[in-house]
């Protein structure tokens, strides 16, 4: 990965919402349009403000991926679909591990097989499951912990 990692700023939020939406549309095929709108508003208005944001920036300076942390919890990790498969997600997790140690945790939509595979390949293992997501919607979550 040639991209640089930097702290996220308020002026980055519009770009991050765009990355979030395009990544979700490319990977969360189980969501309906109304679900995407609901979560986009939640991300834009609340979630991005509630986490420690780290961005992967392309050499021209624009954000191509981001991770949001709350202590050792990965609350969000999204990569611009045009940059998937280039090691950006792994670089963001490695950065989080350097910052927070190897006690990282993440919840992942069970129906998002690509994300489940990604986290398992990195060393995360399931330690629990919920029938609903954090908003009480019927999208089961797997609770994962990094095991090294």
Helices and strands as residue ranges (DSSP letters): E 4-7, G 10-12, H 13-27, H 33-45, G 47-49, E 52-57, E 63-70, E 73-79, G 81-83, H 88-100, E 105-109, H 113-122, E 124-130, E 141-146
